[in-house]
Amino acid sequence: MTKAELVNEIAKATGVERAATLAVVEKMMETVKDSLANGENVYLRGFGSFIVKTRSQKTARNISQNTTIIIPEHKIPAFKPSKVFLEEVK
């Protein structure tokens, strides 16, 4: 499902016009991104959590140049679904 399809489904189900629904969806995504960028996790009860994970430093190989490089510790965004979410998907 694309963002446009999601917006259409929400607009149909709620009776709110499509433009207003799109603005809400856009703002929600922007708020989640900003929170994660600031190191804050976002918890949506019954849905899941958007969290920031820290990947530790590791050694990797560049096969084409036959060299070893060190990838520094870095943070990545992740999603952890709630138990209710997992049960519905199963």
Beta strands, then each sheet from edge to edge (+ up, - down):
strand 1: 42-44
strand 2: 48-55
strand 3: 58-62
strand 4: 67-71
strand 5: 74-81
sheet 1: 1+ 2- 5+
sheet 2: 3+ 4-
end
